[in-house]
Amino acid sequence: MQNESAPKLDLRGVKCPMNYVKAKLALEKQDPESSLELLVDFGESVESVIKSLEKDGYKIEKFVELEGFCSLLVRNLGNFNVK
């Protein structure tokens, strides 16, 4: 995805649920309305991360399938209330 303005967090090889936990902690440290690019293993890992982050109020702005992993651009909407 090569988003030059968003910081990147490489979660390839990190198993569920730790990939979600690490993503959420990184997003919570960012300013509201900022974005973070996540690199996540394809399959159950990326599905779980997307579902959990969306449930927490984060917006998945882009999803790109690459060789063996996915790149997600996630926007921090500043809403940390779990639904």
Summary of the structure (lengths in Angstrom):
residues: 83
radius of gyration: 11.4
end to end distance: 29.1
largest distance: 33.8
contacts: 237
relative contact order: 0.25
helix: 29%
strand: 29%
